[in-house]
């Protein structure tokens, strides 16, 4: 498989895992993409990694880690706008700000409303 196909495959495998709620697996695919290839949008891919790991931390009842990674991914995504890799960044950033506010308002990770996890579209 050539590099371009492998890059696309890793991105879409990560996206598929994310949509299935398998955030650790999504992070693994995107981390392979981020570490194996020097991409022009590597900050964007790093943001996706941090986003998915935020939800991994949440699932492990690590609210502090979830908050930290959510803040970091928002900073990464702020360097992008419009539609990037098929993802509407304005909608995503809006939803991530809402999630960060919810993270700040709750004291237990189990209190988070998982319905607020955004789709990446």
ABEGO torsion letter per residue (X at the ends): XBAAAAAAAAAAAAAAAAAAGBAAAAAAAAAAAAAABBBAAAAAAAAAAAAAAAAAAAAAGBAAAAAAAAAAAAAAAAABBEBBGGBBAAAAAAAAAAAAAAAAABABAAABBAAABBBBX
